[in-house]
């Protein structure tokens, strides 16, 4: 399956969490508007509650998305790790999108690396004002990060 096709119905939230400081940063596109990678959610998307999730008989393993994002952004293969247990569904005009989360596995946030890929890190408070679906995904992601 082509990399672009993989992300028709899937997205990743990329984040960094400091093991010592617990500093949590989320990657965003340089346009300052979107936190889903590699492309934004469609306008008017809405998150589903757990009881509304649609179970598919055939599903894509998140490691496939990780491999694709590494190739797309020219990241080292061990730079990111999928966050186990985080999988959210978003209803869009083009159908359901499943959103996973991947953590940068470094001691320090890779600010320069993200800037070289036309992206940047932001704290949760700095990300206020996104579309409602992204804000809800960020809330759920933050809860997951703080629980782990």
Order of alpha helices (4+ residues) and beta strands (2+ residues): alpha-beta-beta-beta-alpha-beta-beta-alpha-beta-alpha
